[in-house]
Amino acid sequence: MKILIYVSSLTAGGAEKVASLMANYWAEKYHVILLTDTPIEEDFFAIDSRVERQTTNFSTAGFSFIKKIFLNLSSLLQLRRIIQTNQPDVVISHMDISNVRILLSSIGLKIPVVIEEHNNPAMVRKLPQPWRFFQSFAYHQLATIIVLLTKDLVKHYPSTLQSKIRIIPNPLNIPTIISDSDEVTLSKPTFIAIGSLTRQKGLDYLLEAFVLVSKVKPEWSLTILGEGELRRDLTDYAEQLGIADKVYMPGRVKHPYSVLKDADVYVMSSRFEGFPVALCEAMGVGLPCISFDCPTGPADIIVNNQNGILVEYLNIECLAEKMIELANDPELRKYFSSEALKINDTLSLPSIMSQWETVIQTDCRVTTCS
């Protein structure tokens, strides 16, 4: 079987991580083509040598509106040529704009296209034009199957799409032995968060909660792994709040598991999510976790007070209270740690990829031995 996986880039991010996991897993038994728009040398995630890496080198950055229209039309033709040349048995695409682009490019080719949405459509910024105009048509008329990460996301899609929707959560593939980190040295004891430095991740709320925590637990620090457009704003805000000496933002790391295992408590303060990969990874290495009960994802992952703590959505005082509670109670941290580790079984890579193969075989009518 030949599978073409399309994602806009392989820079750090949840969808990109999932695409790389899928490609590497299937490379053991299938012919896998991993296609991005960004150059291969910009890949953040390691890709198995058996995966055929291709790129469109597509970008509209810095061009005029008219030039962007021309470039987008040219890119659709390029994507179509790539599909026609490779003749995959199935195409799998990740994220909204990429999904629309690959669907439009595949018109009339009679190759099943499975698209996956990784976020909450009610919360994310609307697609820019012209993609928003084409999205409904593409999803209704051209998509074979639409994969969502949680059942709660289904309600955000029209009833006319319900028959196409399948629920498959993101997989975990944490190594049994995790090496020590040579990228980041944590100041212990520490809370840790991972995510892009963007509004979605609610790190401004986390900083505000940490101010309250620091008054009670001054020995604790906060490390935030990730990069994004709000780095300067968050740095300035930590300074304004008087906690800059206890907040560390070392950027992206290649081996997050190594850093996570050395932390004490994971905190997620997102305004919204789809099915947060970083939260699953933190639990997968055995970190006690606290998260806002944001739409959507955390409530599908954390059973409150059993394998972690869910906090009332955007309640900063409650978030701080629970951070202090875990900081004060090493036995509770140990209990949550042992329960969190069970996520490695429920979201194991073979189990999740088996669900994908069922979609390919049953819904796309592709034999996996072809």
C-alpha positions in Angstrom: 0.0 0.0 0.0 1.2 3.5 -0.8 0.1 6.3 1.6 0.7 10.0 1.0 0.6 12.1 4.2 0.3 15.8 3.7 1.0 18.5 6.4 2.0 22.1 5.8 5.3 21.8 7.8 7.2 19.6 10.2 8.0 22.4 12.6 7.2 21.9 16.2 3.4 21.4 16.8 0.8 18.8 17.7 -0.4 18.1 14.1 3.1 17.9 12.8 4.1 15.5 15.6 1.2 13.2 14.8 2.0 13.3 11.0 5.6 12.3 11.8 4.5 9.5 14.1 2.1 8.1 11.4 4.8 8.2 8.7 7.5 6.6 10.8 5.1 3.8 12.0 3.8 2.9 8.6 7.2 3.1 7.0 7.9 -0.3 8.5 5.4 -2.0 6.2 4.1 0.4 3.6 5.4 2.9 1.0 4.9 6.2 2.8 5.4 9.6 1.2 5.5 12.6 3.6 4.7 15.8 1.8 5.1 19.3 3.3 5.2 22.9 1.9 8.2 23.8 3.9 11.8 22.8 3.0 13.0 19.5 4.3 15.9 21.1 6.1 13.4 22.9 8.3 12.0 19.7 9.7 11.9 19.7 13.5 10.9 16.1 13.9 13.1 13.1 12.9 11.8 11.1 10.0 12.6 7.5 9.3 14.9 7.0 6.4 12.4 4.7 4.8 9.9 7.5 4.4 10.0 9.3 1.1 10.2 13.0 1.9 8.8 15.4 -0.6 8.1 19.2 -0.5 6.3 21.7 -2.6 8.5 24.6 -1.3 5.3 26.6 -1.4 5.1 30.0 0.3 3.2 33.3 -0.3 5.1 35.3 2.4 6.0 38.8 1.3 4.1 38.8 -2.0 1.3 41.1 -3.1 -2.4 40.0 -3.0 -2.5 39.4 -6.8 0.8 37.4 -6.7 -0.6 35.3 -3.8 -3.6 34.3 -5.9 -1.3 33.2 -8.8 0.9 31.3 -6.4 -2.0 29.5 -4.8 -3.4 28.5 -8.1 0.0 27.2 -9.2 0.4 25.3 -5.9 -2.9 23.5 -6.5 -1.7 22.4 -9.9 1.6 21.3 -8.3 -0.2 19.3 -5.6 -2.3 17.6 -8.3 0.8 16.7 -10.3 2.4 15.2 -7.2 -0.7 13.1 -6.5 -0.9 12.0 -10.1 2.8 11.1 -10.3 2.9 9.1 -7.0 -0.5 7.5 -7.4 -1.0 6.7 -3.7 -3.8 4.4 -2.6 -4.9 6.9 -0.1 -4.1 10.5 0.9 -4.1 11.7 4.5 -4.0 15.4 5.2 -3.7 17.4 8.5 -5.1 20.8 9.4 -7.7 23.1 7.8 -6.0 25.0 5.0 -3.9 22.0 3.9 -7.1 19.9 3.9 -8.9 22.3 1.6 -5.8 22.5 -0.7 -5.3 18.8 -1.1 -9.0 18.2 -1.6 -9.3 20.7 -4.4 -6.1 19.3 -6.0 -7.6 15.8 -6.0 -10.8 16.5 -7.9 -11.5 13.7 -10.3 -8.5 11.6 -9.4 -10.6 8.9 -7.7 -8.1 8.6 -4.9 -9.6 8.5 -1.4 -8.7 11.5 0.8 -8.9 11.4 4.6 -8.6 14.7 6.3 -7.9 15.3 10.0 -8.9 18.4 12.0 -6.7 19.0 15.0 -8.4 21.9 16.7 -11.8 23.3 17.9 -13.4 25.0 14.9 -15.6 27.1 17.2 -12.6 28.6 18.8 -9.9 29.0 16.1 -9.6 32.0 13.9 -11.7 31.6 10.7 -9.9 30.5 7.6 -8.6 33.3 5.4 -10.1 33.6 2.0 -10.3 32.0 -0.5 -10.0 28.8 1.6 -13.1 29.6 3.8 -15.2 29.9 0.6 -14.1 26.5 -0.7 -14.0 24.6 2.7 -17.7 23.6 2.9 -17.7 22.4 -0.7 -14.4 20.5 -0.3 -15.5 18.8 3.0 -18.9 17.9 1.7 -18.2 16.8 -1.9 -14.5 15.8 -1.9 -13.5 14.4 1.5 -13.8 10.6 1.9 -13.6 10.7 5.7 -13.1 13.5 8.2 -11.2 12.4 11.4 -11.8 14.4 14.6 -10.0 13.9 17.9 -12.9 13.8 20.4 -16.6 13.2 20.3 -17.2 16.7 21.7 -15.9 18.2 18.5 -18.6 16.5 16.4 -21.3 19.0 17.4 -19.4 21.8 15.7 -19.9 20.2 12.3 -23.1 20.3 10.2 -25.4 17.3 10.2 -24.7 16.8 6.5 -21.2 15.8 7.4 -21.9 13.4 10.3 -21.8 10.3 8.2 -18.2 11.1 7.2 -16.9 11.7 10.7 -14.7 9.2 12.6 -13.2 9.8 16.0 -9.5 8.9 16.5 -7.4 10.5 19.3 -3.8 11.4 18.9 -1.3 8.6 19.6 1.5 8.4 22.1 4.9 6.9 21.5 7.0 7.6 24.5 10.2 5.5 24.7 10.6 3.0 27.6 13.9 4.5 28.5 14.2 8.3 28.5 17.7 9.7 28.5 18.7 12.7 30.7 18.3 16.1 29.2 21.3 17.9 27.8 19.2 20.8 26.4 17.5 22.3 29.5 18.5 22.2 33.2 15.5 22.8 35.4 15.5 24.8 38.5 13.9 22.4 41.0 11.2 22.2 42.2 9.4 23.3 39.1 6.1 23.6 37.3 6.4 23.1 33.5 4.2 23.9 30.5 4.7 23.1 26.8 3.1 25.0 23.9 3.5 27.6 21.3 3.8 31.1 22.7 0.4 32.1 21.3 -2.9 33.4 22.6 -4.5 29.9 22.4 -2.2 28.5 25.0 -3.3 31.0 27.7 0.2 31.4 29.1 -0.7 34.9 30.4 -3.2 33.1 32.7 -0.5 30.7 33.8 1.8 33.6 34.7 -1.0 35.3 36.7 -1.6 32.0 38.6 2.1 31.6 39.2 2.2 35.0 40.9 -0.3 33.7 43.5 1.6 30.4 43.9 4.9 32.2 44.4 3.6 34.1 47.4 3.0 30.7 49.1 5.7 28.5 47.5 8.5 30.9 46.7 11.0 28.0 46.2 9.1 26.8 43.1 9.9 28.0 39.5 8.1 27.8 36.2 9.5 26.6 32.9 7.7 27.1 29.6 8.9 25.2 26.6 8.0 26.5 23.2 8.3 29.4 20.8 5.9 31.9 19.2 4.9 35.4 18.4 4.1 36.3 22.1 7.6 35.7 23.4 8.4 39.4 24.0 4.9 40.0 25.4 5.1 37.1 27.9 8.7 38.0 28.9 7.6 41.6 29.5 4.5 40.4 31.4 6.6 38.2 33.7 8.8 41.2 34.4 5.7 43.4 35.1 4.3 40.7 37.5 7.6 40.5 39.4 8.3 36.8 38.7 10.8 37.1 35.8 13.5 35.6 38.1 11.5 32.5 38.5 10.1 32.0 35.0 12.3 30.4 32.3 11.4 30.2 28.6 14.3 28.3 26.9 12.4 27.8 23.6 11.8 24.6 21.7 13.6 21.4 22.6 14.3 18.4 20.5 13.7 15.9 23.3 10.8 17.1 25.5 10.4 13.8 27.3 13.9 14.2 28.8 12.9 17.6 30.2 9.4 16.6 31.3 10.7 13.7 33.4 12.8 16.0 35.4 9.9 18.4 36.2 7.5 18.1 39.1 4.1 19.3 37.9 2.7 19.9 34.5 0.2 22.8 34.0 -1.9 23.6 31.0 -3.8 26.9 30.8 -5.1 26.9 27.2 -8.0 28.9 26.1 -8.9 26.0 23.8 -7.5 22.8 22.4 -8.3 19.9 20.1 -6.7 16.9 21.8 -3.5 18.4 23.4 -0.5 16.3 22.5 1.7 17.9 25.1 -0.7 17.1 28.0 -0.7 13.5 26.9 3.1 13.4 26.7 3.4 14.9 30.2 1.1 12.2 31.6 2.9 9.6 29.5 6.2 10.3 31.3 4.4 10.2 34.7 4.0 13.9 35.5 1.1 14.9 37.8 -1.0 17.3 35.6 -3.3 20.2 36.1 -5.4 21.7 33.3 -8.1 24.2 32.7 -11.2 22.3 31.6 -11.1 24.1 28.3 -12.9 23.3 25.1 -11.9 20.6 24.0 -9.7 17.7 25.0 -8.6 17.9 28.6 -11.8 16.3 29.9 -11.2 13.4 27.4 -7.8 12.9 28.9 -7.9 13.7 32.6 -10.4 12.0 34.9 -10.6 14.7 37.6 -8.9 13.8 40.9 -8.1 10.3 39.5 -5.2 10.8 37.1 -4.9 14.5 37.3 -6.8 17.7 38.1 -9.3 19.6 36.0 -9.8 23.2 36.9 -12.8 25.4 36.2 -12.3 27.1 32.8 -10.1 30.3 33.0 -10.4 30.4 36.8 -7.0 31.7 37.7 -7.4 31.6 41.5 -8.5 27.9 41.3 -5.6 27.1 39.1 -3.2 28.6 41.6 -4.9 26.8 44.4 -4.5 23.4 42.8 -0.9 24.2 41.9 -0.2 25.0 45.6 -2.1 21.8 46.6 0.2 19.6 44.5 3.3 21.5 45.5 2.4 20.8 49.2 1.6 17.1 48.7 4.3 14.8 47.4 2.1 11.8 48.0 -0.7 13.2 45.9 1.8 13.9 43.2 3.1 10.3 43.4 -0.5 9.0 43.1 -1.4 11.1 40.1 2.0 10.1 38.5 1.2 6.4 38.7 -2.3 6.9 37.3 -1.2 9.2 34.5 1.2 6.6 33.2 -1.8 4.4 32.2 -2.4 6.7 29.3 0.5 5.0 27.5 -1.8 2.0 27.1 -5.0 3.7 26.0 -3.2 5.9 23.5 -0.5 3.5 22.4 0.8 4.0 18.8 -0.2 0.5 17.6 -3.7 0.9 19.0 -4.3 4.3 17.4 -2.8 3.3 14.1 -5.0 0.2 14.0 -8.0 2.6 14.1 -6.5 4.5 11.1 -6.0 1.3 9.2 -9.7 0.4 9.8 -10.7 3.7 8.3 -8.4 3.0 5.2 -9.7 -0.5 4.8 -13.4 -0.1 5.6 -14.2 3.5 4.6 -11.7 4.0 1.8 -11.9 0.4 0.6 -8.2 0.1 0.3 -6.5 -3.2 0.9 -3.5 -2.8 3.2 -1.6 -5.5 1.5 -1.7 -3.9 -1.9 
